[in-house]
Amino acid sequence: MWERFVDGRRLEFGGYMDPNWQEGHKLSASLIVPGEASRFHERLEPLRDALRPFPFVSLHPDHFMHITLVLLGFLVDEPGEDDEVSRTRLQGIEKRARIALSDVPAFTVRLANLNAFPGATFIEAQDGGMLDRLRDALCTSCDLKNPQGPPHLTVAYFQAPDGTDAPEELISAIARYRDWPVCEILVENVEMNLLDLRSEYPEPETLAMIPLKIAGQHFS
């Protein structure tokens, strides 16, 4: 992915604040792994300092950092499009997800190395394929579309018109942290949350916390 970004040298308007993505919707639901960024704030600050000088970079605050597993859709009372979802549908997804994830063991993810694609810069999630296993279990059991691209921890969105040239200074700033260990996190839960698209970096509303299987845990 890094090589593609360097070769293409193009930016685009990334993230939930893109009006073309929102299309007038107010709320967006997702299944995520919480980032717990306050635990490794000191390891994030050098990355943020390197990115802060660029006016088109929108840095995530600690409370907003997470690993997205699946975007569930825009919450509406009466869905009429494929990217819209009702509260009843979310409740059904939660029930199926609890069953599906009860057999997926808790695992550790190593967060390391700054990377980028045209809409964002992120920290790689190294986990031996367990996050992909989570995604597959959720999408299969809940009849969801499996997203493209590897799971990752977004550090910042790029807020630039699609096709904007990526300056050499940005590429150099990211390259300095291509080998930068951040921390390890234990994934014990998947969170269903709701994001208010009308606010800038709002506190996500937790709709459900879905536990994974803990070692030694047995069900009768």
C-alpha positions in Angstrom: 0.0 0.0 0.0 2.9 2.4 0.8 4.4 1.8 -2.6 1.1 2.5 -4.3 0.8 5.8 -2.4 4.3 6.9 -3.2 3.9 6.0 -6.9 0.5 7.7 -7.2 1.3 10.7 -5.1 -2.4 11.7 -5.0 -4.6 12.9 -2.1 -8.3 12.8 -1.7 -11.0 14.0 0.7 -11.0 11.2 3.3 -13.2 10.1 6.1 -16.6 10.7 7.5 -16.5 14.5 7.0 -16.6 14.1 3.2 -19.9 15.6 2.2 -20.0 13.4 -0.9 -19.9 10.4 1.3 -22.5 11.6 3.9 -25.0 12.6 1.3 -27.0 14.5 3.9 -27.2 11.6 6.5 -26.8 12.5 10.2 -25.7 9.2 11.8 -23.4 6.3 10.8 -23.2 2.9 12.5 -20.1 0.7 12.5 -18.5 -2.4 14.1 -15.1 -1.4 15.5 -12.2 -2.4 17.7 -11.6 0.5 20.2 -8.2 2.0 19.9 -7.6 2.9 23.5 -5.2 5.6 22.2 -4.8 7.2 25.6 -2.7 4.2 26.6 0.0 4.9 24.0 -0.4 8.7 23.6 3.3 9.3 24.0 4.1 7.0 21.0 1.5 8.8 18.9 2.7 12.3 19.5 5.9 12.2 17.3 3.7 11.0 14.4 1.2 13.8 15.0 4.0 16.4 15.3 5.3 15.2 11.9 1.9 15.6 10.3 0.7 18.7 12.1 2.4 21.3 9.8 0.3 20.2 6.7 -2.9 22.3 6.5 -4.8 19.5 4.7 -4.2 16.9 7.5 -7.0 16.4 10.0 -5.5 14.6 13.1 -7.7 12.2 15.1 -7.9 12.9 18.8 -7.3 10.0 21.2 -11.0 9.3 21.8 -11.7 8.9 18.1 -9.0 6.4 17.2 -10.2 2.9 16.4 -9.9 0.0 14.0 -13.0 -0.2 11.7 -14.1 -3.7 11.0 -17.4 -3.1 9.1 -19.4 0.0 8.2 -23.0 -1.0 8.9 -24.7 2.0 7.2 -26.4 5.3 7.8 -29.1 5.1 10.5 -32.5 6.1 9.3 -36.1 5.3 10.4 -37.0 3.7 7.1 -34.1 2.5 5.0 -34.5 3.0 1.2 -30.9 2.5 0.0 -28.3 -0.2 0.4 -26.2 2.0 2.6 -29.0 2.7 5.1 -29.9 0.7 8.2 -32.7 0.8 10.8 -32.4 0.3 14.6 -34.2 -3.0 14.2 -31.6 -4.2 11.7 -28.8 -3.1 14.1 -30.4 -5.1 16.9 -30.5 -8.2 14.6 -26.8 -7.7 13.7 -25.9 -7.5 17.3 -27.7 -10.7 18.2 -26.0 -12.6 15.3 -22.6 -11.1 16.1 -22.8 -12.2 19.7 -23.3 -15.8 18.5 -20.6 -15.6 15.8 -17.9 -14.0 18.0 -18.5 -16.3 21.0 -16.2 -18.8 19.3 -13.5 -16.3 18.2 -10.7 -16.2 20.8 -9.4 -12.9 22.2 -6.1 -12.0 20.5 -3.3 -9.4 20.5 -2.7 -6.8 17.7 0.7 -5.1 17.3 0.3 -1.6 16.1 3.4 -0.3 14.3 4.6 1.6 11.2 3.0 4.7 9.7 1.5 4.2 6.3 -0.9 6.0 3.9 -3.5 5.8 1.2 -5.0 8.8 -0.7 -7.6 9.6 2.0 -5.7 9.0 5.2 -2.5 8.1 7.1 -2.6 5.2 9.5 -0.8 2.7 11.7 -0.6 -0.8 10.4 -2.3 -3.6 12.5 -0.2 -6.7 12.6 -2.2 -9.6 13.9 -1.5 -12.8 11.9 -4.9 -12.4 10.1 -7.1 -12.4 13.2 -8.8 -9.1 12.4 -9.6 -10.5 9.0 -11.1 -13.5 10.7 -13.2 -11.2 12.8 -14.5 -9.4 9.7 -15.2 -12.7 8.0 -17.2 -14.0 10.9 -19.2 -10.8 11.2 -19.9 -10.5 7.5 -20.9 -14.1 7.1 -23.1 -14.3 10.1 -24.7 -10.9 9.7 -25.1 -10.8 5.9 -22.7 -7.8 5.6 -20.4 -6.8 2.7 -16.8 -7.5 3.5 -14.9 -4.2 3.1 -11.7 -4.0 1.0 -8.3 -3.2 2.4 -6.5 -4.3 5.5 -7.8 -3.3 9.0 -5.8 -0.4 10.4 -5.7 2.4 13.0 -6.3 5.7 11.3 -4.2 8.6 12.6 -5.5 11.4 10.4 -7.7 12.1 7.4 -6.5 14.0 4.3 -8.9 16.8 3.5 -7.9 17.7 0.0 -9.8 17.7 -3.3 -9.6 14.3 -5.0 -6.5 14.2 -7.2 -4.5 16.8 -5.3 -0.7 16.2 -5.6 0.8 14.8 -2.4 3.8 17.0 -1.6 7.2 15.5 -1.3 7.4 16.9 2.3 4.4 14.8 3.3 5.8 11.6 1.9 9.1 12.3 3.6 7.4 12.9 6.9 5.5 9.6 6.8 8.6 7.7 5.6 10.5 8.8 8.7 8.0 6.7 10.7 7.7 3.6 8.4 9.5 1.6 11.1 7.9 2.9 14.3 6.5 0.5 16.9 3.6 1.9 18.8 2.1 -0.7 21.2 0.2 -3.9 21.5 -3.5 -4.1 22.3 -5.6 -7.0 23.5 -8.8 -7.4 21.4 -11.4 -8.8 23.8 -14.5 -7.0 22.4 -16.0 -5.7 19.3 -18.0 -2.5 19.7 -21.1 -1.4 17.7 -21.0 2.4 17.7 -22.9 5.3 16.3 -21.2 8.4 14.9 -22.9 11.9 14.7 -21.8 13.1 11.3 -22.8 16.7 12.1 -20.0 17.1 14.6 -16.2 17.2 14.1 -14.6 14.3 15.9 -17.6 13.6 18.2 -17.5 11.0 21.0 -18.8 7.8 19.4 -22.0 6.5 21.1 -21.6 2.8 22.1 -24.7 0.8 21.1 -23.3 -2.6 22.1 -20.1 -4.3 23.4 -19.8 -7.8 22.0 -17.2 -10.0 23.8 -14.9 -12.5 22.2 -14.1 -15.9 23.7 -11.7 -15.6 26.6 -9.2 -18.4 27.1 -10.5 -20.9 29.6 -14.1 -19.7 29.2 -16.7 -22.4 28.9 -20.4 -22.2 28.1 -23.0 -24.7 29.3 
